[in-house]
Amino acid sequence: MKKLLVGLVMALVGLTSWTSASPASALDVYTTPGYHTVNGRQWQTECSAYSTTVTRCFTNIWATQVKMVSGRYVQTNGWVFNNLTYLPSPRAQWSNNPLGNSGEFIKNGREWRTECDTTTSGRNGCRSYIWSTFIAATKTSTGATKFVTRSDWVFNNIVRFSTDYFARYSGTGSTVLTLPVGVVRGTVSVSYAAADEYDSLGVTALDAENVEVDWPLFLEPSTTRGTGAFGLYDDVRRIQVDTEGSWELTVRPLSLARQFSGEITGQGPDVLWYMGGVRTATLTHSGSSNFIVDQYGEEWKILVNKIGPTTAQAALLAGPALVVIDADGGWTIR
């Protein structure tokens, strides 16, 4: 359980409601090469290849910088590093890069933190920070300026994605799919056409030894689409599809699951983020088979476990928390 909770906390960093990853403006100083004056500030941006498929832009800003020289604080004016921006590229290209996935890591002895798909980074984007020691200016009670040395997370770079998924697959019949390197948890969304009235589709998650560690999705012939979660307990390396029908499957990060705090409706299996507080919710289901709803956050809780048409009340834990729904019909949480 500890591994599950740690993984979810990393996915939850800053997660509330989404904004766009890059606010629209007449000029984006972070991605437009050259010298610019915007909002009275001077900017300098240079862009070059980060890899064969990704372009990275360095942006400096003309600013006053404070340094400690011979025991004294000295202010100088000049070009100061502002941030790096990685221009939009497929999310799959970042699946094994910590700059493109929520979490903390150590590089060259420095502590880094990345958050993706949050209110700060915007949907379909990531921001990374470095733990740094720096000199900051503060005001005293008399209004005088005082310089102090502080340590905190300092913004370093932006990664922008051109797609919202790690991988897409399609086929007919049973198969085993190898996930992109670095993708060990997420959501799997399937659209499905049964081969006949007796067909079904099952999705099983396998670890590095091909041991079954998760069963994120099962669809009856009457259920044509659904979304499930994988990797909540153990890292997943492969996805096994069992069916005789035809299917399309998309793998996305957990952070892009739908969000709700009040009422939400859906059809079939789904994965959601609950963003509200502690409350009692009414859950309804119109299907004829399983209606199972689990909540994962700081604790794991079964909210509903019924069969057939259902109306039930459940006590929701405070969010952010992941809500995983197994259903074969329409459902509502309110």
N, C-alpha and C positions, 0 to 999 in steps of 0.2 A: 504493500500500500504506500510506503514511503516514496518509492520510485515513481509511482503514479502521481502523487501529489506534487513532488518537485517538478516533474515535467509539465504539469498543468500550470503551476505558478509561473514558470518561465514563459508559457504561452499567454498568460494573463497580464503581463506587465503593461500597465497603462491602458488596458483595453476598456473603453467605454463605448462611445459612438464614433463612427468613422467620419473622416473628412477626406478631401481629395489629397493625393500624395504631393501634388505640386500645384499651389494656387495659380489660377490663370492671371497673367499679367502681360502688358505690352512687350516687356523685355524680361527674360529670365536671366539674371546676371550669373547664375550658377552654371548655365549650360551654353551661353553665348560667348564665344571667344572674343577677346579684345578688351579695350578700356571703356568703362561705362560710368555715368553719373546718374544715380537713382536715389531719390529721397534725400538729396543733398550730400550723399556719400559717394566716394570714388571707389570703383571696383576694377579688378584686373583678373581675367579668366583665360586659362590656356587648356585646351583639350588634346588628348592623345590616346593611343590604343593601350588599354589595360590588358587585353587579350585579343585573340583573332576575331572575337565577336562582341566585345564590350569596350565602349569608349568611356574614359574617365576624365573629368574636368577638375582642375585645380583653381580655386578662387581665393584671391587675396583682397584685402580691404585696407584703404589708407586710414590709419588709426594712430592713437597715442598709446604707446606701450611703456610699461613701468618695469624697470629692472633694478636689481640690487647691485650696486657698483661700489666697491671699497667701503661697505657698511652703510651706504646711503641709497635711498630710493631715487632713481634718476628716470625722468620721463623723456622719451624720444618719439618723434613722429616718423612714420614710414609705412611701407607695405607690410601687413601682418596676415599670416595665414588665417583664412576664415573657415573653409571646409572643402571636402572633396565631394563630387557628385558623379555617380555612375549612371550613365544614360540608359533609358529603358532597353531591357533585353529580356528574353524568356526566363521565367522564374526557375525553370529546370536547370539553367546554367549556374545557379547559385545554390543548388541543393546541398552541396558539400562545402560551402564557404560560410564561415561564421558571420560574415558581414551581411549575409542574406537570410539569416535564421535567428529567431529570438533566443537569447541565452547569454551567458558570460563565458569568457575565455581568456587565456594568457598568451600573449605573443611578444617575443623579445623581452620577456620579463615585465611587461606592462599588463595591467588589468583592463579588459575591454568588456563592454556591455552593448548588446544589440537588441532593439525592439522593433517588431514588424507589425503592420496592420493595426496600429494604435491611433489614438487621437493626435498624437505627436507626429508619427511617421506618415499617417494617412493610409487609407486602404491601398493595398498593392505596392507598398514601399517599406523600406527599413531605414532606421537611423542607428548609428553606432557612436559610442562615447568611450573616452579613455579616462581612467582615474589619474588625475594630475594634481600637482602642487603648483600654485600660481599666486601672483600678487593681485589683490583686489583693493579698490578704493571704497571707503565707507565715510559716512558723515558722523562727526561727534555731536554731542548735545549742544555745542556752541555753533554748529554749522560748519566747522572746519573739516577739511579733508584729511583722512587718516588712511595710511596704507597698511594692510595686514596680509600675512601669508596664509593661504587656505589650501585645503585639499578637497576635491570634489570631482564628480563626473563632468567632463568637458566634451561638448559636441565635436565630432570629427568628420563624419561623412554621411551621405545619403545614397541609398541604392533604390533605383526605380525599376519596376518590372513592367514588361509589355504584355504579359499574360498572367492570369490569376491561378494557374495550375502548375503542378510539378510534372505531370505526365498525362497523356491520353492514349487509350488503347481501344481497339475494336476487334470483334471476331465472331465466330460461330462455334459453339461447342466448348468443351472443357480445355483449360490451358493453365499454365503457371507463368506469371509475369514477374520479372525482376524489377524492383523499384530503382529509381535513379540513386546513385551513390549519395549517401547522407540523408535520404528520406527514410526515417525509421518510425514515424507516426504521422497521423493526419486523418483526412476524411476520404472516403471512396464513394463516388456517386455513380450509379449504374442506371442506364435505360435498357430495357430488355423486352424482347419479343419471344414468347414461348414457342417451342417447336410444336406442341400440341397441348391438349387440356390436362395432360398428366405431367407435364414438364415443370421444373422449378429452377431457380438459380441460387446457388450458394457461393458466398465469398469467404474464404478462409485466409487468415494472416499467418505466415510462416516466419520463423526466426532464421538465423544463419545456418542452423543445422537442419532446416526444413521441418522442424517440429511445429505443430499447430499451437499457436499461442493466443489466437483471437478468432472470433467468428463475427465479423462486423456486419454481415448482411445476409438475409435470406428472403427471396422473393417468390411468392406463389405465381401461377400463370396469370392471375387476374391483376397482379401488382406490376405495373410496367416500369416503375422507376423508384429509386430510393437512395438514401445516403446513410452510411455507417461510419463509425470511428474505429481506427486501429492504432496499436502501439501504446495504449493507455497504461499497460502493465510492463510489457517487454518490447524491446526494439524489434522491428519487423524488417525483413529483407525481401520477402516475396509475397505476392498475392495470388492465391489459387482460385480460379473460377470453375465451378462445376455446373454444367447445364448442357442441354442439347439445342437450346435456342440461340439466337443472335443477340449481341450485346455491345454497348459502348460504355467505357469505364474511364472516369476522370479522378485523378488523385490531387487533392489540394491540402494546404496547411490547415490545422485546426483553427487558427486565428481568423480564417475567412468564413467560418460558420455563421449562419444567421443569428441575430441578436434580438432579445426581447426583454422587457421588464413588466409589461402589462399583459395584454392579450395577444395571442398568436395562433394561427391556424396552419394546418398542413395536411398532406396526404401521404400515407405510407411512412416507411422508416426515414428518420431525419436526425440531424445533429445540430444543436442550438447552443448559444451562450445565453445564460440567464444573468441579467445585469442589475436586477432589482434587489430589494432587501428581504428580510424575513417576512413571510406572509403565508396565508393559506390560499391555495389555488384550487379551482375546479377544473378537472380534466375530463373530457368526453371523447368517445371513440365510436365510430359507426361501423367498423369492420366486424367480421365474423370469427377472426382468429386472435392471436396473441396481441395484447396491448400492454407493453412493458416499458416503463419510463424510469430511467436511472439518472441521478444527479451526482456529478463529480466536481469537487472543489477541495476545500480543506478537509472535507469528509466525503465519504461515499454513502449514498442513500438510495434505496429503492422507493420511488414515489408511488408507482402503481404496478401491479402484476395481476392482470385480469385476462379473461378470454371473452371475445364477442363484444356486442354493444355495451358500452360502459359509461357511467357518470360517477366520478369519485372525487373526493377532496383529498389533498395532500399538503403537507407542511413543507414549503420550500425553504432551503437553507439560503443564507445571504449570498449574493453573487459578488464578483463574477464566478460562475460555475458552469461546467459543461452539462448539458441535458441531452441524453441519448434516448431516442424513441424507437421502439420496435412496434410496428402497426401494419395492418393490411387494408385499412380504410382511412376515412377522414378523421381528423382529431382537432381538438381545441384545448388550449390552456388559457384560463382567464382568472 
